[in-house]
Amino acid sequence: MKLSSPSFGVFIISVVLFALVIAVRYLGIAIPVISGNTFEMLLVAYVAMLVGVIFGNI
């Protein structure tokens, strides 16, 4: 299996999700979709990055 860097779009999606989770968890910002699901949203951000690395430039 050959790994490649993720596309810029996938990278940005992952970073934005991560930043939103950090803002909810540590800054106390209330975002309804993320507030109760911080672990799951971090998992989604990781999986997005993982898919981008495994499948290349999608």
WODANOR-V634277 format. One line per field, one symbol per residue. psi: psi as a letter, one per 40 degrees, with the letter a starting at -180 (. if undefined). Layout:
BEGIN
psi: ???
END
This chain:
BEGIN
psi: hhiiiiiddddddddddddddddddeeehhhddddefdddddddddddddddddeag.
END
